[in-house]
Amino acid sequence: MSTLRCAFVALLAATILTSVPAAAQERLKVIASFSILADLVKNVGGERVEIGALVGAGSDAHVYAPTPADARRVAEARLVVVNGLGFEGWLDRLVKASGSKATVTVATKGIKTRKAGGGQDHGHDVDPHAWQAVANVKIYVANIRDALAAADPAGADAYRANATAYSARLDALEAAVRSAVAKIPAARRKIITNHDAFGYFEAAYGIKFIAPQGVATDSEPSARDVARIITQIKRQKIPAVFLENISDPRLMQRIAKETGARIGGTLYSDALTEANGPAPTYIDLIRHNLTTLAGALTS
Amino acid sequence: MIYDTFIAPFAEFEFMRRALVGTIAIAFGAAPVGIFLMLRRMSLIGDAMAHAILPGAAIGYLLSGLNVFAMAGGGLVAGLVIAIGAALIARTTELKEDASLAGFLLISLAVGVTIVSVGGSNVDLLRFLFGSVLGLDDQTLLLIVSITTLSLLALALIWRPLVLECVDPGFLRSVSRAGGPAHLAFLALVVMNLVGGFHALGTLLAVGIMILPAVTARFWARDITMMIAIAVASAGVAGYTGLLLSFHAGLPSGPAVILVAGALYAASVVVGPVGGLLWQAFPGRHLEA
């Protein structure tokens, strides 16, 4: 009898003991505000992190409305990674409302910001789309690495190794962008697009992005704006017009027809595509934008 | 100077010409329909129907993407189902038409919003639904002009029963059975014109360009033909002036057009010779003399 009980207790102890390492292996729950950030966290966190994005692939973070399910995911998360710079105006309230105890990390900490161009009816003056310059994303990666290490000290070494490896890939990406841009004749390095989310790309690589609308995707252009942009394309001989995955395409087509500029293809700015799309990861996104730009501007 | 202000924007830019053609075509289709809506005390029905179109357009979008004709077709079907359903319920049960339509409208709106939200990336759809008069492509223009042509022909066809039902439905029922079919055909016209306007110019503009010119015309004429002529003219003027306003003052084009239509209405309330405020304040002086 007593031996049986002993055996039972031993068995119980054994299961508890074996379940303790299993609990330690439980992955760190992290929520990123949008798909690009989620991709970066996935690259730095690797296997140790369970990552979710509030604004998923193909959706526009500017007009996102949080759902109760999102509040639950935020409440369950240990770490919330945001872009900051006014990109996710809705997030503070969501974190408070969810009662989450998660640390909120701003991935753009330490980035040299630039002013938003042309945004007349905009609440904030800083352009939040800093990830469009690859050099900035290396800072994102460093911030994410530190935040993950703080939330999960046991994995600090793994995070550091991942971040270093990913930064090396970013360096290669940066070099590829620069050499591709160098092949485009200097006079043709300008396009017109209906979303000026590319301010950092423009500043870093010297391709000029001219937009008929402000920074936000929610302002309706007036006839005057459209007329100005058409006049501008004709006067400056801008070779290509680009569509963007989250704005009204018909207006762009009209402008292209009226000016003879080429419709260059789709540039992805604020969101990744689904896994079967052309830009399922951040590196793919930049490469896709680069090939599309080069294709429209070199010929 | 006059040329620069009033003509140059259209001479210089094709998108302005297209926008003008679009708004004028919509004026010809929607304004007469608006007159009948007003005469039958159904002015708010236009608003209701605009919401009712949403689920159909959303389904059309889900099935075939941003195809103007698929979305217009879906909107048309949804609007017709609701218009006919509401009319049938009103004619066969105790419920009045406005009440049954309100019921349908609210259900339809909820279904539409649900489909839009569940359908994933909804931004494109909303952009499409709230359309921009500045981005009219060939397809959309063709759709608007076809709808206007069809609706003018149909109005000519059902003109007599329609007018009779406005002024004396009892008499019409005693001499003819055309009242019911004419009413249904008329509701179909309302839906069609809303779909055309809705697609090109968004909900706001579609309903506004239907109702505002009609209520403006009411202050200028008693004769229904005159009223329609004035409504079409004032809708056209609103379109033209609104586009100019958008061009020179940088206002968003859709709201600018409706604001001008609204200003015409406000002015007519004051100075309109048929029941306008000024004419009521000084009644019949020229008759006494």
Contacts between the chains, C-beta under 8 A, distances in Angstrom:
chain1	res1	chain2	res2	distance
A	58	B	120	7.3
A	58	B	121	4.7
A	59	B	120	8.0
A	59	B	121	5.5
A	59	B	123	7.5
A	60	B	121	7.8
A	60	B	123	5.0
A	63	B	123	6.3
A	217	B	123	7.3
A	220	B	132	6.7
A	220	B	252	4.4
A	220	B	253	7.8
A	220	B	254	7.4
A	221	B	132	7.6
A	221	B	134	6.9
A	221	B	252	7.7
A	222	B	246	4.8
A	222	B	247	7.6
A	222	B	249	7.9
A	222	B	250	4.6
A	222	B	251	5.6
A	222	B	252	5.5
A	222	B	253	6.1
A	222	B	256	7.8
A	223	B	9	7.3
A	223	B	15	7.8
A	223	B	16	6.4
A	223	B	19	7.2
A	223	B	134	6.0
A	223	B	243	6.0
A	223	B	246	3.9
A	223	B	247	4.1
A	223	B	253	5.2
A	224	B	246	6.7
A	224	B	247	5.4
A	224	B	248	6.8
A	224	B	249	7.3
A	224	B	250	4.2
A	225	B	250	6.8
A	226	B	13	7.7
A	226	B	15	6.0
A	226	B	134	5.2
A	227	B	9	6.9
A	227	B	12	7.6
A	227	B	13	5.4
A	227	B	15	7.9
A	227	B	16	7.3
A	227	B	247	6.3
A	230	B	13	6.2
A	230	B	15	7.5
A	246	B	121	7.9
A	246	B	123	5.3
A	246	B	124	7.6
A	247	B	127	7.1
A	248	B	124	7.9
A	248	B	127	4.4
A	248	B	128	7.7
A	248	B	132	6.1
A	248	B	135	6.2
A	249	B	66	7.4
A	249	B	124	7.9
A	250	B	132	7.1
A	250	B	135	3.7
A	250	B	136	7.6
A	250	B	137	5.5
A	250	B	140	7.6
A	251	B	132	5.9
A	251	B	134	6.1
A	251	B	135	3.7
A	252	B	135	8.0
A	253	B	135	7.4
A	253	B	137	6.3
A	254	B	14	7.9
A	254	B	15	5.1
A	254	B	18	7.6
A	254	B	134	7.1
A	254	B	135	5.0
A	254	B	136	7.3
A	254	B	137	6.7
A	255	B	15	7.5
A	257	B	14	7.5
A	258	B	13	6.9
A	258	B	14	5.1
A	258	B	15	6.1
